[in-house]
Amino acid sequence: MTAVADEVRPVREPSPVLVATALAVVLLGALVASVCLGSTRVPLGDVWSAVVRGVTGEAPVPGTHDLIVWRLRVPRALLAAVVGAGLGLVGTATQALVRNPLADPYLLGISSGASLGAVAAIVLGAGTGGLFGLGLSAAAFAGALASFALVWTLARRGGGFSPLRLVLAGVGIGQFLSGFTHYLVLQAGDDQQTHGVLFWLMGSLGGAEWSTLTVPVVTVALGLTALLARARALDAMLMGDETAAGLGVDVPRLRREMFVVTSVLTGVLVSVSGAIGFVGLMVPHVCRLVVGGAHRRLLPVAALFGAVLLVVVDLVARTALPDQELPVGVVTALIGAPTLLYLLDRRLERG
């Protein structure tokens, strides 16, 4: 087994079903708290009444919190859960694919490519369907796939493969694409649009509506299904390309498939939430410590934990400061940057 697997092998692994059940209960509690808390606190009974009326299609009752709950907070909480689940899946798959525990869409430049595609669609007016429309998702996917392909090509120069070279190439390409993205934003010519796009680039779920949920929900569900179908192949990839090929894995084909899956997921998630860093880095590590490295168990747990994490982070971003909302990416960076330094320190200690 590789250093990645050794690094995250748990001493004792609890039942993944028990862990998933506990996370589902915590997720439900986090969703309820996210809907109840905010600039205006809504009693739990009022939340329940508003949700029942929304589900049954009844008209909002004047003088109640129906509009706040059903049209604003419930879609936002659900979108946070879906995006968090997707980021957990992408981080888990990416780390297995490149055999590097420091890999995630943000560090590998995938999020930067997706952001560039999305911002180009917004600023140049190519994103049909509005800010969170399908056209924006397609542009973000194209940017994510192109940046991942470029990073991978640079990492493979010379015929070999180095996980460290991959991360360095990802950081370099990501910074270059981020600079170009900000240049496009400054060309928008509309101060309000510029401010809105910059805030969105730092991670924001403020544009959540019921209509924005369909594409990410379907994409994350299909992504989870595709990754679970290749769970054993991903396990084999942890042992190296030669070992995986000896076990019957078509390594080049698997990488192509996983590049497409992770790029689609990243593109769709960035199109609805902006570039939220470090979630895909932290979630797989925590989950491997609990349920081990077998992807058939790891992937569902990573999705649930990612959902819980981002729902809580979004709640903190909305309520940490009075009368002001923080970008979600700011909160994840405050948590993720120390985590990254800790992981780097551990790898240096292991040589």
WOZICOR-V993555 format. One record per pair of residues at least 24 apart in sequence whose ideal C-beta (glycine too) atoms are under 10 Angstrom apart, sorted by the first residue. I is the first residue (numbers start at 0). GAP is how many residues later the second one is. If there is no record, write none. Layout:
BEGIN
I_GAP / I_GAP
END
This chain:
BEGIN
0_234 / 0_237 / 0_238 / 0_239 / 0_242 / 0_292 / 1_97 / 1_98 / 1_99 / 1_161 / 1_235 / 1_236 / 1_237 / 1_238 / 1_241 / 1_291 / 2_96 / 2_97 / 2_98 / 2_160 / 2_235 / 2_344 / 2_347 / 2_348 / 3_91 / 3_92 / 3_94 / 3_95 / 3_96 / 3_97 / 3_98 / 3_99 / 3_159 / 3_233 / 3_234 / 3_235 / 3_280 / 3_284 / 3_289 / 4_91 / 4_94 / 4_96 / 4_230 / 4_233 / 4_234 / 4_283 / 4_287 / 4_288 / 4_289 / 5_287 / 5_344 / 6_94 / 6_278 / 6_281 / 6_282 / 6_286 / 6_336 / 6_339 / 6_340 / 6_343 / 7_87 / 7_93 / 7_230 / 7_276 / 7_277 / 7_278 / 7_279 / 7_280 / 7_281 / 7_282 / 7_284 / 7_285 / 7_290 / 8_279 / 8_280 / 8_283 / 8_284 / 9_278 / 9_279 / 9_280 / 9_281 / 9_282 / 9_283 / 10_278 / 11_278 / 11_280 / 12_275 / 12_276 / 12_277 / 12_278 / 12_279 / 12_280 / 12_281 / 12_284 / 13_276 / 13_277 / 13_278 / 14_276 / 14_282 / 15_271 / 15_274 / 15_275 / 15_276 / 15_278 / 15_280 / 15_281 / 15_282 / 15_284 / 15_285 / 16_274 / 16_280 / 16_283 / 16_284 / 17_273 / 18_268 / 18_271 / 18_272 / 18_278 / 18_281 / 18_282 / 18_285 / 18_286 / 19_271 / 19_277 / 19_280 / 19_281 / 19_283 / 19_284 / 19_285 / 20_283 / 21_268 / 21_279 / 21_282 / 22_264 / 22_267 / 22_277 / 22_278 / 22_279 / 22_280 / 22_281 / 22_282 / 22_283 / 22_284 / 22_285 / 23_276 / 23_280 / 23_283 / 23_284 / 24_283 / 25_278 / 25_279 / 25_281 / 25_282 / 25_285 / 25_286 / 26_54 / 26_57 / 26_58 / 26_277 / 26_278 / 26_280 / 26_281 / 26_282 / 26_284 / 26_285 / 27_53 / 27_280 / 28_279 / 28_282 / 28_283 / 29_47 / 29_50 / 29_51 / 29_54 / 29_277 / 29_278 / 29_279 / 29_280 / 29_281 / 29_282 / 29_284 / 29_285 / 30_42 / 30_43 / 30_46 / 30_47 / 30_49 / 30_50 / 30_276 / 30_277 / 30_280 / 30_284 / 31_45 / 31_279 / 32_44 / 32_278 / 32_279 / 32_282 / 32_286 / 33_39 / 33_40 / 33_42 / 33_43 / 33_44 / 33_46 / 33_47 / 33_277 / 33_278 / 33_280 / 33_281 / 33_284 / 33_285 / 34_30 / 34_33 / 34_34 / 34_35 / 34_37 / 34_38 / 34_39 / 34_41 / 34_42 / 34_43 / 34_280 / 35_29 / 35_33 / 35_37 / 35_41 / 35_279 / 36_36 / 36_278 / 36_281 / 36_282 / 37_30 / 37_34 / 37_35 / 37_38 / 37_277 / 37_280 / 37_281 / 37_287 / 38_29 / 38_279 / 38_280 / 38_283 / 38_284 / 38_285 / 38_286 / 39_25 / 39_28 / 39_29 / 39_33 / 40_24 / 40_278 / 41_24 / 41_26 / 41_27 / 41_31 / 46_26 / 46_27 / 49_24 / 53_156 / 69_140 / 70_137 / 70_138 / 70_139 / 71_134 / 71_136 / 71_137 / 72_135 / 72_245 / 73_134 / 73_136 / 73_139 / 74_130 / 74_132 / 74_133 / 74_134 / 74_135 / 74_136 / 74_137 / 74_138 / 75_129 / 75_130 / 75_131 / 75_132 / 75_133 / 75_136 / 75_137 / 75_235 / 75_238 / 75_239 / 75_242 / 76_128 / 76_131 / 76_233 / 76_234 / 76_237 / 76_238 / 77_127 / 77_130 / 77_132 / 77_134 / 77_135 / 77_138 / 77_139 / 77_229 / 77_233 / 78_53 / 78_126 / 78_127 / 78_128 / 78_129 / 78_130 / 78_131 / 78_133 / 78_134 / 78_137 / 78_138 / 78_190 / 78_193 / 78_194 / 78_231 / 78_232 / 78_235 / 79_125 / 79_128 / 79_193 / 79_196 / 79_227 / 79_228 / 79_229 / 79_230 / 79_231 / 79_232 / 79_233 / 79_234 / 79_235 / 79_237 / 79_248 / 80_136 / 80_139 / 80_222 / 80_223 / 80_225 / 80_226 / 80_227 / 80_228 / 80_229 / 80_230 / 80_233 / 81_126 / 81_130 / 81_131 / 81_133 / 81_134 / 81_135 / 81_136 / 81_137 / 81_138 / 81_139 / 81_186 / 81_187 / 81_190 / 81_191 / 81_221 / 81_224 / 81_225 / 81_228 / 81_229 / 82_120 / 82_122 / 82_125 / 82_133 / 82_137 / 82_185 / 82_186 / 82_187 / 82_189 / 82_190 / 82_191 / 82_193 / 82_196 / 82_223 / 82_224 / 82_227 / 82_228 / 82_231 / 82_245 / 83_136 / 83_185 / 83_189 / 83_192 / 83_195 / 83_196 / 83_199 / 83_218 / 83_219 / 83_220 / 83_221 / 83_222 / 83_223 / 83_224 / 83_225 / 83_226 / 83_227 / 83_228 / 83_229 / 83_230 / 83_244 / 83_248 / 84_131 / 84_132 / 84_135 / 84_136 / 84_138 / 84_139 / 84_180 / 84_184 / 84_194 / 84_198 / 84_215 / 84_217 / 84_218 / 84_219 / 84_220 / 84_221 / 84_222 / 84_223 / 84_224 / 84_225 / 85_130 / 85_131 / 85_133 / 85_134 / 85_135 / 85_137 / 85_138 / 85_178 / 85_179 / 85_180 / 85_182 / 85_183 / 85_186 / 85_187 / 85_193 / 85_194 / 85_217 / 85_220 / 85_221 / 85_224 / 86_24 / 86_133 / 86_178 / 86_179 / 86_182 / 86_183 / 86_186 / 86_189 / 86_190 / 86_191 / 86_192 / 86_193 / 86_194 / 86_195 / 86_196 / 86_215 / 86_216 / 86_219 / 86_220 / 86_222 / 86_223 / 86_245 / 87_132 / 87_136 / 87_191 / 87_192 / 87_194 / 87_195 / 87_196 / 87_198 / 87_199 / 87_210 / 87_211 / 87_212 / 87_213 / 87_214 / 87_215 / 87_216 / 87_217 / 87_218 / 87_219 / 87_220 / 87_221 / 87_222 / 88_131 / 88_134 / 88_135 / 88_137 / 88_138 / 88_139 / 88_172 / 88_173 / 88_176 / 88_180 / 88_191 / 88_194 / 88_195 / 88_209 / 88_210 / 88_211 / 88_213 / 88_214 / 88_217 / 89_54 / 89_130 / 89_133 / 89_137 / 89_171 / 89_172 / 89_173 / 89_174 / 89_175 / 89_176 / 89_179 / 89_189 / 89_190 / 89_193 / 89_194 / 89_212 / 89_216 / 90_171 / 90_187 / 90_188 / 90_189 / 90_190 / 90_191 / 90_192 / 90_193 / 90_194 / 90_196 / 90_211 / 90_215 / 91_135 / 91_142 / 91_170 / 91_188 / 91_191 / 91_192 / 91_193 / 91_195 / 91_196 / 91_201 / 91_203 / 91_206 / 91_207 / 91_209 / 91_210 / 91_211 / 91_214 / 92_130 / 92_133 / 92_134 / 92_137 / 92_138 / 92_141 / 92_144 / 92_165 / 92_166 / 92_168 / 92_169 / 92_172 / 92_187 / 92_191 / 92_202 / 92_206 / 92_209 / 93_54 / 93_76 / 93_164 / 93_165 / 93_168 / 93_171 / 93_172 / 93_186 / 93_187 / 93_190 / 94_68 / 94_139 / 94_143 / 94_185 / 94_186 / 94_189 / 94_190 / 94_193 / 94_198 / 95_131 / 95_134 / 95_135 / 95_137 / 95_138 / 95_139 / 95_140 / 95_141 / 95_142 / 95_162 / 95_188 / 95_197 / 95_199 / 95_202 / 95_203 / 96_55 / 96_69 / 96_137 / 96_140 / 96_141 / 96_157 / 96_158 / 96_160 / 96_161 / 96_162 / 96_164 / 96_165 / 97_53 / 97_54 / 97_57 / 97_63 / 97_64 / 97_65 / 97_68 / 97_69 / 97_72 / 97_139 / 97_157 / 97_160 / 98_62 / 98_64 / 98_67 / 98_138 / 98_139 / 98_140 / 98_141 / 98_142 / 99_62 / 99_63 / 99_64 / 99_66 / 99_67 / 99_70 / 99_247 / 100_62 / 100_180 / 100_183 / 100_184 / 100_187 / 100_242 / 100_245 / 100_246 / 101_61 / 101_62 / 101_64 / 101_65 / 101_68 / 101_179 / 101_183 / 101_238 / 101_241 / 101_242 / 101_245 / 102_60 / 102_63 / 102_64 / 102_67 / 102_177 / 102_178 / 102_181 / 103_63 / 103_66 / 103_162 / 103_173 / 103_174 / 103_175 / 103_176 / 103_177 / 103_178 / 103_179 / 103_180 / 103_232 / 103_236 / 104_39 / 104_42 / 104_43 / 104_65 / 104_69 / 104_157 / 104_158 / 104_160 / 104_161 / 104_162 / 104_164 / 104_165 / 104_170 / 104_171 / 104_172 / 104_174 / 104_175 / 104_176 / 105_64 / 105_65 / 105_68 / 105_160 / 105_169 / 105_170 / 105_171 / 105_172 / 105_173 / 105_174 / 105_175 / 105_223 / 105_226 / 105_227 / 105_230 / 105_234 / 106_59 / 106_60 / 106_61 / 106_63 / 106_64 / 106_67 / 106_170 / 106_171 / 106_173 / 106_174 / 106_229 / 106_233 / 107_36 / 107_39 / 107_40 / 107_43 / 107_44 / 107_47 / 107_58 / 107_59 / 107_61 / 107_62 / 107_63 / 107_65 / 107_66 / 107_154 / 107_158 / 107_172 / 108_35 / 108_38 / 108_39 / 108_41 / 108_42 / 108_45 / 108_57 / 108_58 / 108_60 / 108_61 / 108_62 / 108_63 / 108_64 / 108_65 / 108_66 / 108_67 / 108_68 / 108_69 / 109_33 / 109_34 / 109_35 / 109_36 / 109_37 / 109_38 / 109_41 / 109_60 / 109_63 / 109_64 / 109_67 / 109_149 / 109_152 / 109_153 / 109_155 / 109_156 / 109_157 / 109_160 / 109_165 / 109_170 / 110_29 / 110_32 / 110_33 / 110_36 / 110_59 / 110_63 / 110_66 / 110_67 / 110_90 / 110_92 / 110_155 / 110_156 / 110_158 / 110_159 / 110_163 / 110_164 / 110_165 / 110_166 / 110_169 / 110_218 / 111_31 / 111_32 / 111_35 / 111_39 / 111_58 / 111_59 / 111_61 / 111_62 / 111_63 / 111_64 / 111_65 / 111_66 / 111_67 / 111_68 / 111_69 / 111_89 / 111_158 / 111_163 / 111_165 / 112_27 / 112_28 / 112_29 / 112_30 / 112_31 / 112_32 / 112_33 / 112_34 / 112_35 / 112_36 / 112_37 / 112_38 / 112_60 / 112_61 / 112_64 / 112_65 / 112_68 / 112_150 / 112_153 / 112_154 / 112_157 / 112_162 / 113_25 / 113_26 / 113_27 / 113_28 / 113_29 / 113_30 / 113_31 / 113_32 / 113_33 / 113_34 / 113_63 / 113_149 / 113_151 / 113_152 / 113_153 / 113_154 / 113_155 / 113_156 / 113_157 / 113_160 / 113_161 / 114_25 / 114_28 / 114_29 / 114_32 / 114_59 / 114_62 / 114_63 / 114_65 / 114_66 / 114_67 / 114_69 / 114_82 / 114_85 / 114_86 / 114_151 / 114_152 / 114_155 / 114_156 / 114_159 / 114_160 / 115_24 / 115_26 / 115_27 / 115_28 / 115_30 / 115_31 / 115_58 / 115_60 / 115_61 / 115_62 / 115_63 / 115_64 / 115_65 / 115_66 / 115_68 / 115_154 / 115_159 / 116_24 / 116_25 / 116_26 / 116_27 / 116_28 / 116_29 / 116_30 / 116_60 / 116_64 / 116_150 / 116_153 / 116_154 / 117_24 / 117_25 / 117_26 / 117_63 / 117_79 / 117_82 / 117_83 / 117_149 / 117_152 / 117_153 / 117_154 / 117_156 / 117_157 / 118_24 / 118_61 / 118_62 / 118_63 / 118_64 / 118_65 / 118_66 / 118_69 / 118_78 / 118_79 / 118_81 / 118_82 / 118_151 / 118_155 / 119_60 / 119_61 / 119_64 / 120_150 / 121_62 / 121_63 / 121_66 / 121_71 / 121_74 / 121_75 / 121_78 / 121_149 / 122_58 / 122_60 / 122_61 / 122_62 / 122_63 / 122_64 / 122_65 / 122_66 / 122_67 / 122_70 / 122_71 / 122_74 / 123_60 / 123_63 / 123_64 / 126_144 / 128_82 / 128_86 / 129_77 / 129_79 / 129_81 / 129_82 / 130_62 / 130_65 / 130_66 / 130_69 / 130_76 / 130_81 / 130_140 / 130_141 / 131_68 / 131_75 / 131_76 / 131_77 / 131_79 / 131_80 / 131_81 / 131_83 / 131_84 / 131_139 / 131_140 / 131_141 / 132_78 / 132_79 / 132_82 / 132_138 / 133_80 / 133_81 / 133_134 / 133_137 / 134_136 / 135_79 / 135_131 / 135_132 / 135_134 / 135_135 / 135_136 / 136_78 / 136_79 / 136_82 / 136_127 / 136_130 / 136_131 / 136_132 / 136_133 / 136_134 / 136_135 / 137_126 / 137_129 / 137_130 / 137_133 / 138_128 / 138_131 / 138_132 / 139_123 / 139_124 / 139_126 / 139_127 / 139_128 / 139_129 / 139_130 / 139_131 / 139_132 / 139_135 / 140_78 / 140_119 / 140_122 / 140_123 / 140_124 / 140_125 / 140_126 / 140_127 / 140_129 / 140_130 / 141_121 / 141_125 / 142_34 / 142_38 / 142_120 / 142_123 / 142_124 / 142_127 / 142_128 / 143_115 / 143_116 / 143_118 / 143_119 / 143_120 / 143_121 / 143_122 / 143_123 / 143_124 / 143_125 / 143_126 / 143_127 / 144_114 / 144_115 / 144_117 / 144_118 / 144_119 / 144_121 / 144_122 / 145_31 / 145_117 / 146_26 / 146_27 / 146_29 / 146_30 / 146_116 / 146_119 / 147_25 / 147_110 / 147_111 / 147_112 / 147_114 / 147_115 / 147_118 / 148_110 / 148_114 / 149_26 / 149_27 / 151_103 / 151_107 / 160_79 / 160_80 / 163_183 / 173_101 / 173_103 / 177_97 / 180_94 / 196_77 / 197_76 / 197_129 / 198_75 / 198_126 / 198_127 / 198_128 / 198_130 / 199_70 / 199_71 / 199_72 / 199_73 / 199_74 / 199_75 / 199_127 / 199_129 / 200_69 / 200_73 / 200_74 / 200_126 / 200_128 / 201_72 / 201_73 / 201_74 / 201_75 / 201_124 / 201_125 / 201_126 / 201_127 / 201_128 / 201_130 / 201_131 / 202_67 / 202_70 / 202_71 / 202_72 / 202_73 / 202_74 / 202_76 / 202_107 / 202_110 / 202_111 / 202_114 / 202_123 / 202_124 / 202_125 / 202_126 / 202_127 / 202_128 / 202_129 / 202_130 / 203_68 / 203_69 / 203_70 / 203_72 / 203_110 / 203_113 / 203_121 / 203_122 / 203_123 / 203_124 / 203_125 / 204_67 / 204_68 / 204_69 / 204_71 / 204_105 / 204_106 / 204_108 / 204_109 / 204_112 / 204_113 / 204_120 / 204_122 / 204_123 / 205_67 / 205_68 / 205_108 / 205_111 / 205_112 / 205_119 / 205_121 / 205_122 / 206_65 / 206_66 / 206_67 / 207_64 / 207_65 / 207_106 / 211_59 / 211_60 / 211_61 / 212_59 / 214_53 / 214_56 / 214_57 / 215_49 / 215_52 / 215_53 / 215_55 / 215_56 / 215_57 / 216_51 / 217_50 / 218_42 / 218_45 / 218_46 / 218_48 / 218_49 / 218_50 / 218_52 / 218_53 / 219_45 / 219_48 / 219_49 / 219_83 / 219_86 / 219_87 / 220_82 / 221_39 / 221_42 / 221_43 / 222_38 / 222_39 / 222_41 / 222_42 / 222_43 / 222_45 / 222_46 / 222_76 / 222_80 / 223_37 / 223_41 / 223_75 / 223_76 / 223_78 / 223_79 / 224_36 / 225_31 / 225_32 / 225_34 / 225_35 / 225_38 / 225_39 / 226_30 / 226_31 / 226_34 / 226_35 / 226_38 / 226_68 / 226_69 / 226_71 / 226_72 / 226_73 / 226_75 / 226_76 / 227_67 / 227_68 / 227_71 / 227_72 / 228_28 / 228_67 / 229_24 / 229_27 / 229_28 / 229_31 / 229_65 / 229_69 / 230_63 / 230_64 / 230_65 / 230_66 / 230_67 / 230_68 / 231_62 / 231_63 / 231_64 / 232_24 / 232_25 / 232_62 / 233_24 / 233_59 / 233_60 / 233_61 / 233_62 / 233_64 / 233_65 / 234_58 / 234_59 / 234_60 / 234_61 / 234_63 / 236_58 / 237_55 / 237_56 / 237_57 / 272_37 / 272_41 / 272_55 / 272_56 / 273_53 / 273_54 / 273_55 / 274_53 / 274_54 / 275_34 / 275_37 / 275_38 / 275_51 / 275_52 / 275_53 / 275_54 / 275_55 / 275_56 / 275_57 / 275_60 / 276_51 / 276_52 / 276_53 / 276_55 / 276_56 / 276_59 / 276_60 / 276_63 / 277_31 / 277_51 / 277_53 / 277_54 / 277_55 / 277_56 / 277_57 / 277_58 / 277_59 / 277_60 / 277_61 / 277_62 / 278_26 / 278_27 / 278_30 / 278_31 / 278_34 / 278_49 / 278_50 / 278_53 / 278_56 / 278_57 / 279_26 / 279_52 / 279_56 / 280_51 / 280_55 / 280_56 / 280_58 / 280_59 / 280_62 / 281_24 / 281_27 / 281_50 / 281_53 / 281_54 / 281_57 / 281_58 / 281_61 / 282_24 / 282_25 / 282_26 / 282_27 / 284_54 / 284_57 / 284_58 / 285_53 / 308_26
END
